[in-house]
Amino acid sequence: MLSLKVPKMSCGGCAASVEKAVKSVDQSAMVKVDIGAKRVDIDSTIDAGRIAAAIKAAGYDTTAV
């Protein structure tokens, strides 16, 4: 399980963009977004670096939790 803080994630649209970015590298990833905590939990077999890079490419910086 990968847990990331996404400081700029502030609404449903942001959450959808982050989830779409994760799914772009792993369609089967399980993604749980908590907008209030600005956190995303991802269950995936893909390397964490690739997932973080995809989220960054969507315009959101991340930090590991």
C-alpha positions as CSV (number, residue, x, y, z in Angstrom):
1,M,0.0,0.0,0.0
2,L,1.3,3.4,-1.0
3,S,0.1,6.5,0.9
4,L,0.8,9.9,-0.4
5,K,0.0,13.5,0.7
6,V,-1.2,15.7,-2.1
7,P,-1.2,19.2,-0.6
8,K,-2.9,20.9,-3.6
9,M,-5.8,18.4,-3.7
10,S,-8.8,20.4,-2.5
11,C,-11.9,19.3,-4.3
12,G,-13.7,16.5,-6.1
13,G,-12.2,17.6,-9.4
14,C,-8.7,17.4,-8.0
15,A,-9.4,14.0,-6.5
16,A,-10.7,12.7,-9.9
17,S,-7.5,14.1,-11.6
18,V,-5.3,12.3,-9.1
19,E,-7.2,9.0,-9.5
20,K,-7.1,9.3,-13.3
21,A,-3.3,9.8,-13.1
22,V,-2.9,6.7,-11.0
23,K,-5.1,4.7,-13.3
24,S,-3.1,5.9,-16.3
25,V,-0.2,3.8,-15.1
26,D,-2.2,0.9,-13.5
27,Q,-5.8,0.4,-14.5
28,S,-6.3,-2.2,-11.8
29,A,-5.0,0.0,-8.9
30,M,-7.3,0.4,-5.9
31,V,-7.4,4.2,-5.1
32,K,-8.8,5.7,-2.0
33,V,-8.9,9.5,-1.8
34,D,-9.4,11.5,1.3
35,I,-9.8,15.2,0.2
36,G,-10.0,16.5,3.8
37,A,-6.7,14.9,4.8
38,K,-5.2,15.6,1.3
39,R,-4.2,12.0,1.2
40,V,-4.4,9.2,-1.4
41,D,-3.9,5.5,-0.6
42,I,-3.0,3.3,-3.5
43,D,-2.9,-0.4,-3.7
44,S,-0.8,-1.3,-6.8
45,T,2.0,-3.5,-8.0
46,I,3.5,-0.6,-10.0
47,D,6.6,1.2,-8.7
48,A,5.8,4.1,-6.4
49,G,8.1,6.4,-8.4
50,R,6.1,5.8,-11.5
51,I,2.8,6.5,-9.7
52,A,4.2,9.7,-8.1
53,A,5.5,10.8,-11.5
54,A,2.1,10.4,-13.1
55,I,0.4,12.4,-10.3
56,K,3.1,15.1,-10.7
57,A,2.5,15.2,-14.5
58,A,-1.2,15.8,-13.7
59,G,-0.1,18.9,-11.8
60,Y,0.1,17.7,-8.2
61,D,3.1,17.3,-6.0
62,T,3.2,14.5,-3.6
63,T,5.1,13.4,-0.4
64,A,5.2,10.0,1.1
65,V,3.2,9.4,4.3
